[in-house]
Amino acid sequence: MATISEPVRHRVEGKSYPEAKSPLKLAKKDWIEIAKRVWKEIDDDDIGMVAAATAYYALFAIFPLLIATVSLYGYFSDPVELESQINAISRVIPSDAAKVISDQLHAIVSNPNAALGFGAVVSIAIALWTASSGTKSIMKALNIVYDEPEKRGFIKLNLYSLGLTLGAVVAIMLAVGVIVVLPIVMDFIGIGSFANDVLLVVRWPFLAALFAFGIAVINRFGPSRKSAKWRWVSVGAILGTLMILIASAGFAFYVKKFGSYNATYGSLSGVVILLLWFYLVSYAVLLSAEVNAEMEHQTLADSTVGPDKPMGQRGALKADSVPSMDVPPVDPADAK
């Protein structure tokens, strides 16, 4: 007679499964409890305000990030090629916001010192350092989501933020490489037009997967705590990517059909729209982090990297407790 595994049995019976070692093993009741806590945490952590602050810093970080990307890309290929491909990727955001990025990118590429000019290494380092301020704002926001105080010193914190910023630059270069190189390779090896069209469509899901991986990375290494296993940050990363895609499409449609930003803000409308888009992205990333945090909080199993440790020794508040531990014990005298 076939036996039913413990996680499956709990899901079938509608019971919670507190020993789940993976989000996929959580029962329906677990997900309902997670959803309720996420809804509460949105208000408790003031996600709207935190996302607004993150978007503000992102606005000032995006242009140094572009400078660093163009400068590094110049060592391998023509920066003008990078400009055209980033403009193609930016179609997913409102056109006015995309124009702000496009105009600034064109100014960077048109600068003869943007790529291989004198002092390029120093310029790249300064650009990365400036862009890392935006990364640090995300890291601080994730500390709020995961209920962690900042325990990293000045040097370690800045090394982490620089590393994550450099990772973002590499991801952009990789994304552009896929868009540029893939069609060239297809033409070179002589693949038929149908196969070529299929592969050109596949590159967009690849870019979405790359974006989801980026969200997973920032969730894993951003908060000041022991890192979570990849499986405990992947669900939120996928959810965050889907939310960003839907929000971007909806916002772009709204701006095009109903928005009156040009009449209200004039020449600043593009910057305002870009800031609002950053807000939507920041909110989606932080909301996905809340989901990840509450998934870890739901299970008794050790969700952190390395050998399993008992609660209280895992170096992560969400992994070191479960919801029943959040409720303070009732004094018997008060209960009477």
VOMAR-902423 format. One record per atom (N, C-alpha, C): x, y, z; residue in three letters. Coordinates in steps of 0.2 Angstrom, whole numbers, padded with zeros to 4 digits, always signed. Atoms other than C-alpha are relative to their C-alpha. Example, Ala and Ser with C-alpha at 12.3 -4.5 7.8 and 13.67 -1.06 7.14 Angstrom:
VOMAR-902423
+0004-0006+0000ALA;+0062-0022+0039ALA;+0004+0006+0000ALA;-0004-0006-0001SER;+0068-0005+0036SER;-0004+0005+0003SER;
//
This chain:
VOMAR-902423
+0004-0006+0000MET;+0000+0000+0000MET;+0004+0006+0000MET;-0004-0006+0001ALA;+0007+0017-0005ALA;-0001+0004+0006ALA;+0000-0005-0006THR;+0011+0029+0009THR;+0000+0007-0002THR;+0000-0007+0001ILE;+0008+0047+0009ILE;+0005+0004+0004ILE;-0005-0004-0004SER;+0022+0059+0014SER;-0003+0004+0005SER;+0002-0004-0005GLU;+0020+0069+0029GLU;-0002+0007-0002GLU;+0002-0006+0003PRO;+0020+0086+0020PRO;-0007+0000-0004PRO;+0006+0000+0004VAL;+0007+0080+0007VAL;-0006-0002+0004VAL;+0006+0001-0005ARG;-0004+0073+0021ARG;-0003+0006+0003ARG;+0003-0006-0004HIS;-0005+0089+0030HIS;-0003+0005-0005HIS;+0003-0004+0005ARG;-0009+0098+0013ARG;-0007-0002-0001ARG;+0007+0003+0001VAL;-0023+0086+0010VAL;-0005+0001+0005VAL;+0004+0000-0006GLU;-0030+0087+0027GLU;-0001+0008+0002GLU;+0000-0007-0001GLY;-0028+0106+0027GLY;+0003+0002+0007GLY;-0003-0001-0006LYS;-0017+0106+0042LYS;+0007+0004-0001LYS;-0007-0004+0001SER;-0001+0117+0045SER;+0005-0006+0001SER;-0006+0005-0001TYR;+0016+0108+0043TYR;+0006+0004+0002TYR;-0006-0004-0003PRO;+0028+0117+0055PRO;+0007-0002-0002PRO;-0007+0003+0001GLU;+0043+0106+0050GLU;+0002+0001-0007GLU;-0002+0000+0007ALA;+0043+0111+0032ALA;+0007+0003-0001ALA;-0006-0002+0001LYS;+0060+0112+0025LYS;+0001+0004-0007LYS;+0000-0004+0006SER;+0055+0121+0009SER;-0007+0003-0001SER;+0007-0003+0001PRO;+0041+0133+0004PRO;-0005-0004-0004PRO;+0004+0004+0004LEU;+0035+0120-0008LEU;-0004-0005+0005LEU;+0003+0005-0005LYS;+0031+0109+0008LYS;-0005+0003+0005LYS;+0004-0003-0004LEU;+0021+0122+0016LEU;-0008-0002-0001LEU;+0007+0001+0001ALA;+0002+0118+0018ALA;-0004+0006-0001ALA;+0005-0005+0001LYS;-0013+0128+0013LYS;-0001+0005+0006LYS;+0001-0003-0006LYS;-0016+0133+0031LYS;+0006+0005+0001LYS;-0006-0004-0001ASP;+0002+0139+0032ASP;+0000+0007-0005ASP;+0000-0005+0005TRP;+0000+0150+0016TRP;-0005+0005+0002TRP;+0006-0005-0003ILE;-0016+0158+0024ILE;+0003+0004+0005ILE;-0003-0003-0006GLU;-0006+0162+0040GLU;+0005+0005-0003GLU;-0005-0004+0002ILE;+0008+0169+0030ILE;-0003+0006-0003ILE;+0003-0005+0004ALA;-0003+0180+0019ALA;-0003+0005+0005ALA;+0003-0004-0005LYS;-0012+0187+0035LYS;+0006+0004+0003LYS;-0006-0003-0003ARG;+0005+0191+0043ARG;+0003+0006-0005ARG;-0003-0004+0005VAL;+0012+0199+0027VAL;-0005+0007+0000VAL;+0005-0005+0000TRP;-0004+0210+0026TRP;+0001+0005+0006TRP;-0001-0004-0006LYS;-0001+0216+0044LYS;+0007+0003+0000LYS;-0007-0002+0000GLU;+0018+0218+0042GLU;+0000+0006-0005GLU;+0000-0006+0005ILE;+0014+0230+0027ILE;-0001+0007+0004ILE;+0002-0006-0005ASP;+0007+0242+0040ASP;+0005+0001+0005ASP;-0005+0000-0005ASP;+0019+0238+0054ASP;+0006+0003-0002ASP;-0006-0002+0002ASP;+0034+0241+0044ASP;+0000+0006-0005ASP;+0001-0006+0004ASP;+0027+0256+0035ASP;+0003-0001-0007ASP;-0004+0002+0006ILE;+0032+0248+0018ILE;-0001+0006-0005ILE;+0001-0006+0005GLY;+0024+0263+0008GLY;+0006+0005+0001GLY;-0005-0005-0002MET;+0036+0275+0017MET;+0007-0002-0002MET;-0007+0003+0001VAL;+0051+0264+0016VAL;+0001-0001-0008VAL;-0001+0000+0008ALA;+0048+0261-0003ALA;+0001+0007-0003ALA;-0001-0007+0003ALA;+0047+0280-0006ALA;+0007+0002+0002ALA;-0007-0001-0001ALA;+0064+0282+0003ALA;+0004-0003-0005ALA;-0004+0004+0004THR;+0071+0268-0007THR;+0000+0003-0007THR;+0000-0002+0006ALA;+0065+0275-0023ALA;+0003+0007-0001ALA;-0004-0007+0000TYR;+0072+0293-0019TYR;+0007-0002-0001TYR;-0007+0002+0001TYR;+0089+0285-0017TYR;+0002-0003-0007TYR;-0001+0004+0006ALA;+0087+0274-0032ALA;+0001+0006-0006ALA;+0000-0005+0005LEU;+0084+0290-0043LEU;+0007+0003+0000LEU;-0007-0003+0000PHE;+0101+0297-0038PHE;+0005-0005-0001PHE;-0005+0006+0001ALA;+0109+0280-0040ALA;+0000-0002-0007ALA;+0001+0003+0006ILE;+0103+0276-0057ILE;+0005+0003-0005ILE;-0004-0003+0005PHE;+0114+0288-0067PHE;+0008-0002+0001PHE;-0007+0002-0001PRO;+0131+0284-0058PRO;+0000-0008-0002PRO;+0000+0008+0002LEU;+0126+0265-0061LEU;+0001+0000-0008LEU;-0001+0000+0007LEU;+0124+0269-0080LEU;+0007+0002-0002LEU;-0007-0002+0002ILE;+0141+0278-0080ILE;+0005-0006+0001ILE;-0004+0006-0001ALA;+0149+0263-0072ALA;-0001-0006-0005ALA;+0002+0005+0005THR;+0140+0251-0084THR;+0003+0002-0007THR;-0003-0002+0007VAL;+0145+0261-0100VAL;+0008+0000+0000VAL;-0007+0000+0000SER;+0163+0263-0094SER;+0003-0007+0000SER;-0002+0007+0000LEU;+0165+0244-0090LEU;-0001-0003-0007LEU;+0002+0003+0006TYR;+0156+0239-0106TYR;+0005+0003-0006TYR;-0004-0002+0005GLY;+0168+0250-0116GLY;+0007-0004-0001GLY;-0006+0004+0000TYR;+0182+0238-0112TYR;-0001-0006-0005TYR;+0002+0007+0004PHE;+0173+0224-0122PHE;-0003+0002-0006PHE;+0003-0002+0006SER;+0163+0233-0135SER;-0002+0007-0001SER;+0002-0007+0001ASP;+0156+0249-0142ASP;-0006+0002+0004ASP;+0005-0003-0004PRO;+0146+0259-0129PRO;-0006+0002-0004PRO;+0005-0002+0004VAL;+0135+0265-0143VAL;-0005-0006-0001VAL;+0004+0006+0001GLU;+0129+0247-0145GLU;-0004-0001+0007GLU;+0003+0000-0007LEU;+0125+0247-0126LEU;-0006+0004+0001LEU;+0005-0005+0000GLU;+0115+0262-0128GLU;-0007-0002-0003GLU;+0006+0002+0004SER;+0103+0255-0141SER;-0003-0006+0003SER;+0003+0006-0003GLN;+0101+0239-0132GLN;-0004+0002+0007GLN;+0003-0002-0006ILE;+0097+0247-0115ILE;-0007+0004-0001ILE;+0007-0003+0002ASN;+0084+0258-0124ASN;-0005-0005-0002ASN;+0005+0006+0002ALA;+0076+0242-0131ALA;-0003-0003+0007ALA;+0002+0003-0006ILE;+0075+0235-0113ILE;-0005+0005+0004ILE;+0004-0005-0004SER;+0068+0251-0106SER;-0007+0001-0003SER;+0007-0001+0003ARG;+0052+0249-0117ARG;-0005-0003+0005ARG;+0005+0002-0005VAL;+0044+0240-0102VAL;-0002+0005+0005VAL;+0002-0005-0005ILE;+0043+0256-0092ILE;-0003+0006-0004ILE;+0003-0006+0003PRO;+0033+0272-0096PRO;+0005+0004-0005PRO;-0004-0003+0005SER;+0040+0281-0111SER;+0003+0006+0002SER;-0003-0006-0003ASP;+0043+0297-0102ASP;+0006-0001+0004ASP;-0005+0002-0004ALA;+0053+0289-0089ALA;+0006-0003-0004ALA;-0005+0003+0004ALA;+0062+0279-0102ALA;+0004+0005-0004ALA;-0004-0005+0003LYS;+0067+0295-0111LYS;+0005+0003+0004LYS;-0005-0003-0005VAL;+0075+0302-0095VAL;+0006-0004+0000VAL;-0006+0004+0000ILE;+0086+0287-0095ILE;+0004+0000-0007ILE;-0003+0000+0007SER;+0089+0287-0114SER;+0004+0006-0001SER;-0004-0006+0001ASP;+0094+0305-0114ASP;+0007+0000+0004ASP;-0006+0000-0005GLN;+0106+0303-0099GLN;+0005-0005-0003GLN;-0004+0005+0003LEU;+0113+0287-0107LEU;+0004+0003-0006LEU;-0003-0003+0006HIS;+0116+0296-0124HIS;+0005+0005+0002HIS;-0005-0005-0002ALA;+0125+0310-0115ALA;+0007-0003+0003ALA;-0005+0004-0003ILE;+0136+0297-0106ILE;+0004-0003-0006ILE;-0003+0003+0006VAL;+0140+0288-0122VAL;+0004+0005-0004VAL;-0003-0005+0004SER;+0144+0304-0131SER;+0006+0003+0003SER;-0006-0003-0003ASN;+0157+0309-0119ASN;+0006-0004-0001ASN;-0006+0003+0002PRO;+0174+0304-0125PRO;+0003-0004+0006PRO;-0004+0003-0005ASN;+0180+0300-0108ASN;-0005-0006+0004ASN;+0005+0005-0003ALA;+0165+0288-0104ALA;+0003-0007+0000ALA;-0002+0007+0000ALA;+0174+0272-0109ALA;+0007+0000+0002ALA;-0007+0001-0001LEU;+0193+0271-0111LEU;+0004+0006+0001LEU;-0004-0006-0001GLY;+0198+0288-0107GLY;+0005+0000+0006GLY;-0004-0001-0005PHE;+0211+0294-0095PHE;-0003-0001+0007PHE;+0003+0001-0007GLY;+0207+0289-0077GLY;-0006-0004+0000GLY;+0006+0004+0000ALA;+0194+0277-0082ALA;-0002-0004+0006ALA;+0001+0004-0006VAL;+0197+0266-0067VAL;-0003+0004+0006VAL;+0002-0004-0005VAL;+0195+0280-0055VAL;-0007+0002-0001VAL;+0007-0002+0002SER;+0179+0286-0064SER;-0005-0006+0002SER;+0004+0006-0001ILE;+0172+0268-0063ILE;-0001-0001+0008ILE;+0001+0001-0007ALA;+0176+0267-0044ALA;-0004+0005+0003ALA;+0004-0005-0003ILE;+0168+0284-0040ILE;-0007-0001-0002ILE;+0007+0002+0002ALA;+0153+0279-0050ALA;-0003-0005+0004ALA;+0003+0005-0004LEU;+0151+0263-0041LEU;-0001+0002+0007LEU;+0001-0002-0007TRP;+0153+0271-0024TRP;-0006+0004+0000TRP;+0006-0004+0000THR;+0140+0284-0028THR;-0006-0004-0001THR;+0006+0004+0001ALA;+0128+0271-0035ALA;-0002-0005+0006ALA;+0001+0005-0005SER;+0131+0260-0020SER;-0005+0003+0006SER;+0004-0003-0005SER;+0121+0273-0009SER;-0007-0003-0001SER;+0007+0002+0001GLY;+0105+0267-0018GLY;+0000-0008+0002GLY;+0000+0007-0002THR;+0110+0249-0014THR;+0000-0001+0008THR;+0000+0000-0007LYS;+0113+0253+0004LYS;-0007+0002+0003LYS;+0007-0002-0002SER;+0095+0261+0005SER;-0004-0007+0000SER;+0004+0006+0001ILE;+0088+0244-0001ILE;+0002-0005+0006ILE;-0002+0004-0005MET;+0099+0235+0012MET;-0003+0002+0007MET;+0003-0003-0006LYS;+0092+0246+0026LYS;-0007-0002+0000LYS;+0008+0002+0000ALA;+0074+0243+0020ALA;-0001-0007+0001ALA;+0001+0008-0001LEU;+0077+0224+0020LEU;+0001-0001+0007LEU;-0001+0001-0007ASN;+0083+0226+0038ASN;-0007+0001+0004ASN;+0007-0001-0003ILE;+0066+0233+0042ILE;-0005-0005-0001ILE;+0004+0006+0002VAL;+0057+0219+0033VAL;+0002-0006+0004VAL;-0002+0006-0004TYR;+0067+0206+0042TYR;+0001+0001+0007TYR;+0000-0002-0007ASP;+0066+0215+0059ASP;+0008-0001+0003ASP;-0007+0001-0002GLU;+0085+0215+0060GLU;+0004+0007+0001GLU;-0004-0006-0001PRO;+0096+0229+0067PRO;+0007-0001-0005PRO;-0006+0000+0004GLU;+0112+0234+0056GLU;+0006-0002+0005GLU;-0006+0002-0004LYS;+0126+0224+0064LYS;+0007+0000-0004LYS;-0006+0000+0004ARG;+0139+0225+0050ARG;+0003+0007+0001ARG;-0004-0006-0001GLY;+0153+0238+0053GLY;+0000+0004-0007GLY;-0001-0004+0005PHE;+0157+0252+0041PHE;+0003-0003-0006PHE;-0003+0003+0006ILE;+0169+0242+0030ILE;-0004-0005-0003ILE;+0004+0006+0002LYS;+0159+0226+0029LYS;-0007+0003-0004LYS;+0006-0002+0003LEU;+0143+0236+0025LEU;+0001+0003-0007LEU;-0002-0003+0006ASN;+0151+0246+0011ASN;+0003-0005-0005ASN;-0002+0006+0004LEU;+0159+0230+0004LEU;-0006-0003-0003LEU;+0006+0003+0002TYR;+0143+0222+0003TYR;-0004+0004-0005TYR;+0004-0005+0004SER;+0134+0237-0005SER;+0004+0001-0007SER;-0003-0001+0006LEU;+0148+0239-0018LEU;+0000-0007-0004LEU;+0000+0007+0004GLY;+0148+0220-0022GLY;-0007-0001-0003GLY;+0007+0001+0003LEU;+0129+0220-0025LEU;-0001+0005-0005LEU;+0000-0005+0005THR;+0131+0236-0035THR;+0004-0002-0006THR;-0003+0003+0006LEU;+0144+0228-0046LEU;-0003-0005-0003LEU;+0004+0006+0003GLY;+0133+0213-0048GLY;-0005+0003-0004GLY;+0005-0003+0004ALA;+0120+0224-0054ALA;+0002+0002-0007ALA;-0003-0002+0006VAL;+0132+0231-0067VAL;+0001-0006-0005VAL;-0001+0006+0004VAL;+0137+0214-0073VAL;-0006-0003-0002VAL;+0006+0002+0003ALA;+0119+0209-0074ALA;-0003+0003-0006ALA;+0002-0004+0005ILE;+0115+0223-0085ILE;+0004-0002-0007ILE;-0004+0002+0005MET;+0130+0219-0096MET;-0002-0007-0003MET;+0002+0006+0003LEU;+0125+0201-0097LEU;-0007+0000-0004LEU;+0006-0001+0003ALA;+0107+0206-0101ALA;+0001+0002-0007ALA;-0001-0003+0006VAL;+0113+0217-0115VAL;+0004-0005-0005VAL;-0004+0005+0004GLY;+0125+0203-0121GLY;-0005-0005-0003GLY;+0004+0005+0003VAL;+0111+0191-0123VAL;-0004+0003-0006VAL;+0004-0003+0005ILE;+0101+0203-0133ILE;+0004+0001-0006ILE;-0005-0002+0006VAL;+0116+0208-0144VAL;+0003-0006-0003VAL;-0004+0006+0003VAL;+0125+0191-0146VAL;-0004-0005-0002VAL;+0004+0006+0002LEU;+0111+0179-0147LEU;-0002+0000-0008LEU;+0002+0000+0007PRO;+0104+0185-0164PRO;+0006-0001-0005PRO;-0006+0001+0004ILE;+0122+0186-0171ILE;+0002-0007+0000ILE;-0002+0007+0000VAL;+0126+0168-0166VAL;-0005-0004-0004VAL;+0005+0004+0004MET;+0110+0162-0173MET;+0001+0001-0008MET;-0001-0001+0007ASP;+0114+0170-0190ASP;+0007-0003-0002ASP;-0007+0003+0001PHE;+0132+0164-0189PHE;-0001-0008-0001PHE;+0001+0007+0001ILE;+0127+0146-0187ILE;-0005-0003-0005ILE;+0005+0001+0005GLY;+0113+0147-0200GLY;-0006-0003+0002GLY;+0007+0003-0002ILE;+0098+0142-0190ILE;-0005+0003-0004ILE;+0006-0003+0004GLY;+0082+0144-0199GLY;-0004+0006+0003GLY;+0003-0006-0003SER;+0071+0159-0197SER;-0005-0002+0006SER;+0005+0002-0006PHE;+0058+0150-0186PHE;+0004-0001+0006PHE;-0004+0001-0006ALA;+0071+0144-0174ALA;+0003+0006+0003ALA;-0003-0007-0002ASN;+0079+0161-0174ASN;-0006+0004+0004ASN;+0005-0004-0003ASP;+0062+0169-0170ASP;-0002-0003+0007ASP;+0001+0003-0006VAL;+0059+0156-0156VAL;+0005+0002+0005VAL;-0006-0002-0005LEU;+0076+0160-0148LEU;+0000+0007+0002LEU;+0001-0008-0002LEU;+0073+0179-0149LEU;-0005+0001+0005LEU;+0005-0001-0005VAL;+0057+0177-0140VAL;+0002-0003+0007VAL;-0002+0004-0006VAL;+0065+0165-0127VAL;+0005+0005+0004VAL;-0005-0004-0004ARG;+0078+0179-0122ARG;-0004+0004+0005ARG;+0004-0004-0005TRP;+0064+0189-0114TRP;-0001-0003+0007TRP;+0000+0003-0007PRO;+0060+0176-0101PRO;+0006-0001+0003PRO;-0006+0000-0004PHE;+0078+0174-0098PHE;+0002+0006+0004PHE;-0001-0006-0003LEU;+0079+0192-0094LEU;-0004+0001+0006LEU;+0005+0000-0006ALA;+0064+0190-0082ALA;+0003-0004+0005ALA;-0003+0004-0005ALA;+0073+0176-0074ALA;+0007+0003+0003ALA;-0006-0003-0003LEU;+0089+0186-0072LEU;-0002+0005+0005LEU;+0002-0005-0004PHE;+0079+0200-0064PHE;-0002-0004+0007PHE;+0002+0004-0006ALA;+0071+0187-0052ALA;+0006-0002+0004ALA;-0007+0002-0003PHE;+0089+0181-0048PHE;+0003+0005+0004PHE;-0003-0006-0003GLY;+0094+0198-0044GLY;-0004+0002+0007GLY;+0004-0001-0006ILE;+0079+0200-0032ILE;+0002-0005+0006ILE;-0002+0005-0004ALA;+0084+0184-0024ALA;+0007+0001+0004ALA;-0006-0001-0002VAL;+0102+0189-0022VAL;+0000+0006+0005VAL;+0001-0006-0005ILE;+0097+0206-0013ILE;-0003-0002+0006ILE;+0003+0003-0006ASN;+0086+0196-0002ASN;+0004-0004+0005ASN;-0004+0004-0004ARG;+0099+0184+0003ARG;+0006+0003+0003ARG;-0006-0004-0003PHE;+0114+0196+0006PHE;-0001+0007+0002PHE;+0002-0006-0002GLY;+0105+0212+0009GLY;-0001+0001+0007GLY;+0001-0001-0007PRO;+0099+0210+0027PRO;+0006-0001+0004PRO;-0006+0001-0004SER;+0111+0211+0041SER;-0002-0006+0005SER;+0002+0007-0003ARG;+0108+0192+0046ARG;+0004-0005-0003ARG;-0003+0006+0004LYS;+0114+0175+0042LYS;-0004-0001-0006LYS;+0004+0000+0006SER;+0109+0172+0024SER;-0005-0006+0000SER;+0005+0006+0001ALA;+0094+0161+0020ALA;+0002-0004-0006ALA;-0001+0005+0006LYS;+0095+0146+0009LYS;-0004+0003-0006LYS;+0003-0003+0006TRP;+0091+0150-0009TRP;-0008-0002-0001TRP;+0007+0001+0001ARG;+0074+0141-0009ARG;-0004+0004+0004ARG;+0004-0004-0004TRP;+0068+0152+0005TRP;+0000+0008-0003TRP;+0000-0007+0003VAL;+0071+0168-0006VAL;-0003+0000-0007VAL;+0002+0001+0007SER;+0066+0161-0023SER;-0007+0002-0001SER;+0007-0002+0001VAL;+0047+0162-0021VAL;-0001+0007+0000VAL;+0001-0007+0000GLY;+0047+0180-0016GLY;+0003+0003-0006GLY;-0003-0003+0006ALA;+0059+0184-0030ALA;-0004-0001-0006ALA;+0004+0001+0006ILE;+0048+0176-0043ILE;-0007+0004+0001ILE;+0005-0004-0001LEU;+0033+0185-0035LEU;+0001+0007-0001LEU;-0002-0007+0001GLY;+0042+0201-0035GLY;+0001+0002-0007GLY;-0001-0001+0007THR;+0047+0200-0053THR;-0007+0000-0004THR;+0006+0000+0003LEU;+0029+0196-0058LEU;-0004+0007+0002LEU;+0004-0006-0002MET;+0022+0211-0048MET;+0003+0006-0004MET;-0003-0005+0003ILE;+0035+0222-0056ILE;-0002+0001-0007ILE;+0003+0000+0007LEU;+0030+0217-0074LEU;-0007+0002+0000LEU;+0007-0002+0000ILE;+0012+0219-0070ILE;-0001+0007+0001ILE;+0001-0007-0002ALA;+0014+0236-0061ALA;+0003+0004-0006ALA;-0004-0004+0005SER;+0026+0242-0075SER;-0005+0001-0006SER;+0005-0001+0006ALA;+0013+0238-0089ALA;-0006+0004+0002ALA;+0005-0004-0002GLY;-0001+0245-0079GLY;+0001+0007+0000GLY;-0002-0007-0001PHE;+0008+0261-0075PHE;+0001+0003-0007PHE;-0002-0002+0007ALA;+0014+0263-0093ALA;-0007+0002-0003ALA;+0006-0001+0003PHE;-0004+0261-0099PHE;-0004+0006+0003PHE;+0004-0005-0003TYR;-0011+0273-0086TYR;+0003+0007-0002TYR;-0003-0007+0002VAL;+0002+0287-0090VAL;-0001+0002-0007VAL;+0001-0002+0007LYS;-0001+0285-0109LYS;-0007+0002-0001LYS;+0007-0001+0002LYS;-0020+0285-0108LYS;-0003+0005+0005LYS;+0004-0004-0005PHE;-0025+0295-0092PHE;+0005+0005+0003PHE;-0005-0004-0004GLY;-0009+0303-0085GLY;+0000+0007-0003GLY;+0000-0007+0002SER;-0008+0322-0085SER;+0007+0003+0003SER;-0006-0002-0003TYR;+0010+0323-0079TYR;+0003+0006-0003TYR;-0003-0005+0004ASN;+0016+0334-0093ASN;-0003+0007+0002ASN;+0003-0006-0002ALA;+0003+0347-0089ALA;+0001+0003+0007ALA;-0001-0002-0007THR;+0006+0347-0071THR;+0008+0002+0002THR;-0007+0000-0002TYR;+0025+0345-0070TYR;+0005+0003-0006TYR;-0004-0002+0005GLY;+0031+0351-0087GLY;+0006-0004-0002GLY;-0007+0004+0002SER;+0049+0347-0091SER;+0002-0005+0005SER;-0002+0005-0005LEU;+0050+0338-0075LEU;-0004-0007+0000LEU;+0004+0006+0000SER;+0037+0325-0079SER;+0003-0006-0001SER;-0004+0006+0001GLY;+0049+0312-0085GLY;+0003-0002+0006GLY;-0004+0002-0006VAL;+0059+0313-0069VAL;-0005-0002+0005VAL;+0005+0002-0004VAL;+0043+0312-0059VAL;-0003-0007-0001VAL;+0002+0007+0002ILE;+0037+0297-0069ILE;+0005-0005+0002ILE;-0005+0005-0001LEU;+0053+0288-0067LEU;+0001-0001+0008LEU;+0000+0000-0007LEU;+0053+0292-0048LEU;-0006-0005+0002LEU;+0006+0004-0002LEU;+0035+0284-0047LEU;+0001-0007-0002LEU;-0002+0007+0002TRP;+0041+0269-0057TRP;+0005-0003+0005TRP;-0004+0002-0005PHE;+0055+0267-0045PHE;-0003-0002+0007PHE;+0004+0001-0005TYR;+0043+0268-0031TYR;-0004-0007+0000TYR;+0004+0006+0001LEU;+0032+0254-0038LEU;+0005-0006+0000LEU;-0005+0005+0000VAL;+0048+0243-0041VAL;+0002-0001+0007VAL;-0003+0001-0007SER;+0054+0246-0023SER;-0006-0003+0004SER;+0005+0003-0004TYR;+0037+0242-0016TYR;-0001-0007-0001TYR;+0001+0007+0002ALA;+0036+0226-0026ALA;+0006-0004+0003ALA;-0005+0003-0003VAL;+0053+0221-0020VAL;+0000-0001+0008VAL;+0001+0000-0007LEU;+0050+0225-0002LEU;-0006-0005+0002LEU;+0005+0004-0002LEU;+0033+0216-0002LEU;+0002-0007-0001LEU;-0002+0007+0001SER;+0041+0200-0010SER;+0005-0002+0006SER;-0004+0002-0005ALA;+0054+0201+0004ALA;-0004-0001+0007ALA;+0004+0001-0005GLU;+0040+0202+0017GLU;-0003-0008-0001GLU;+0003+0007+0001VAL;+0033+0185+0009VAL;+0006-0004+0002VAL;-0006+0004-0002ASN;+0051+0178+0011ASN;+0001-0001+0007ASN;-0002+0000-0008ALA;+0053+0183+0029ALA;-0006-0004+0003ALA;+0005+0003-0004GLU;+0036+0177+0034GLU;+0000-0008-0002GLU;-0001+0007+0002MET;+0039+0160+0025MET;+0005-0003+0005MET;-0005+0002-0005GLU;+0055+0158+0036GLU;-0003+0000+0007GLU;+0003+0000-0007HIS;+0045+0163+0051HIS;-0005-0005+0001HIS;+0005+0005-0001GLN;+0032+0150+0048GLN;+0002-0007+0002GLN;-0002+0007-0001THR;+0043+0134+0049THR;+0005+0000+0006THR;-0004+0002-0005LEU;+0052+0126+0063LEU;+0007-0002-0002LEU;-0007+0002+0003ALA;+0066+0120+0051ALA;+0004+0006-0001ALA;-0005-0006+0001ASP;+0082+0130+0049ASP;+0000+0002-0007ASP;+0000-0003+0007SER;+0080+0141+0034SER;+0007+0003-0002SER;-0006-0004+0001THR;+0098+0148+0035THR;+0005-0005-0003THR;-0006+0004+0003VAL;+0114+0142+0026VAL;+0004-0004+0005VAL;-0004+0004-0005GLY;+0125+0129+0034GLY;-0003-0005+0003GLY;+0003+0005-0004PRO;+0122+0115+0046PRO;-0006+0002+0004PRO;+0006-0002-0004ASP;+0105+0115+0054ASP;+0002+0001+0007ASP;-0001-0002-0007LYS;+0105+0124+0071LYS;-0007+0001+0003LYS;+0006-0001-0004PRO;+0092+0125+0085PRO;-0002+0007+0000PRO;+0002-0007+0000MET;+0081+0141+0086MET;+0004+0003+0006MET;-0004-0004-0005GLY;+0090+0155+0095GLY;+0007+0000-0002GLY;-0007+0001+0002GLN;+0107+0150+0087GLN;+0001+0001-0008GLN;+0000-0001+0008ARG;+0103+0154+0068ARG;+0002+0006-0002ARG;-0002-0007+0002GLY;+0108+0172+0068GLY;-0005+0004-0005GLY;+0005-0003+0004ALA;+0092+0177+0060ALA;-0007+0000+0003ALA;+0005+0000-0004LEU;+0077+0183+0069LEU;-0006-0004-0002LEU;+0005+0003+0003LYS;+0064+0177+0057LYS;+0001-0008+0000LYS;-0001+0007+0000ALA;+0072+0160+0057ALA;+0001-0003+0007ALA;-0001+0002-0007ASP;+0075+0160+0076ASP;-0007+0000+0004ASP;+0007+0000-0004SER;+0056+0161+0080SER;-0006-0002-0005SER;+0006+0002+0004VAL;+0039+0155+0074VAL;-0006+0005+0003VAL;+0006-0004-0002PRO;+0022+0165+0076PRO;-0002-0001+0007PRO;+0003+0001-0007SER;+0017+0157+0092SER;+0005+0003+0005SER;-0005-0003-0005MET;+0033+0165+0100MET;-0001+0007+0000MET;+0001-0007+0000ASP;+0028+0182+0095ASP;-0005+0003+0005ASP;+0005-0002-0005VAL;+0013+0183+0107VAL;+0003-0001+0007VAL;-0003+0000-0006PRO;+0019+0188+0124PRO;-0005-0005+0005PRO;+0004+0005-0005PRO;+0013+0175+0138PRO;-0005+0004+0004PRO;+0005-0003-0004VAL;-0002+0180+0148VAL;+0001-0001+0007VAL;-0001+0001-0007ASP;+0000+0183+0166ASP;-0006-0003+0003ASP;+0006+0004-0003PRO;-0011+0171+0176PRO;-0004+0005+0004PRO;+0004-0005-0004ALA;-0016+0186+0187ALA;-0004+0004-0004ALA;+0004-0004+0005ASP;-0022+0196+0172ASP;-0006-0004-0003ASP;+0005+0004+0003ALA;-0032+0181+0166ALA;-0006-0001+0004ALA;+0006+0001-0004LYS;-0043+0180+0181LYS;-0005+0006+0000LYS;
//
